[in-house]
């Protein structure tokens, strides 16, 4: 159940897969403007690997 449950939730959430497809398309086109990435320790950074302050943002 741990393997398939997140996928089932994604499929059951209206619009979620559209958002994922849009994000993948942006990344494929090299558009990372405004995107925040996280490392394995949860630290936020931008596409140029600069630290990003995301305090108070989910």
C-alpha positions as CSV (number, residue, x, y, z in Angstrom):
1,X,0.0,0.0,0.0
2,X,2.9,2.4,0.7
3,X,4.0,2.2,-2.9
4,X,0.7,2.8,-4.7
5,X,-1.2,5.1,-2.3
6,X,0.6,8.4,-3.2
7,X,-0.1,7.6,-6.9
8,X,-3.7,6.9,-6.2
9,X,-4.1,10.1,-4.3
10,X,-2.4,12.1,-7.1
11,X,-4.8,10.5,-9.6
12,X,-7.8,11.2,-7.4
13,X,-6.9,14.9,-6.9
14,X,-8.5,17.0,-9.7
15,X,-5.9,19.0,-11.6
16,X,-2.9,17.5,-9.8
17,X,-1.6,15.5,-12.8
18,X,-2.1,18.6,-15.1
19,X,0.1,20.6,-12.7
20,X,2.8,17.8,-12.7
21,X,2.7,17.7,-16.5
22,X,3.0,21.5,-16.7
23,X,6.0,21.4,-14.3
24,X,7.7,18.7,-16.3
25,X,7.2,20.6,-19.5
26,X,8.7,23.8,-17.9
27,X,11.7,21.8,-16.7
28,X,12.2,20.2,-20.2
29,X,12.2,23.7,-21.7
30,X,14.7,24.9,-19.2
31,X,12.2,27.3,-17.5
32,X,13.0,27.2,-13.7
33,X,11.9,30.7,-12.9
34,X,10.4,30.8,-9.4
35,X,11.0,27.1,-8.8
36,X,12.4,26.0,-5.4
37,X,14.2,22.7,-5.1
38,X,15.2,20.9,-1.9
39,X,18.2,18.7,-1.0
40,X,18.0,15.5,1.0
41,X,18.1,17.6,4.2
42,X,15.2,19.8,3.2
43,X,17.3,22.9,2.5
44,X,15.7,25.1,-0.3
45,X,17.7,26.4,-3.3
46,X,17.1,27.7,-6.8
47,X,18.1,26.2,-10.1
48,X,21.5,27.9,-9.9
49,X,22.1,26.2,-6.5
50,X,21.7,29.4,-4.5
51,X,20.1,29.1,-1.1
52,X,16.5,30.3,-0.9
53,X,14.8,31.7,2.2
54,X,11.4,30.0,2.2
55,X,10.4,30.6,5.9
56,X,6.7,30.7,6.2
57,X,6.1,29.2,2.7
58,X,4.8,25.5,2.7
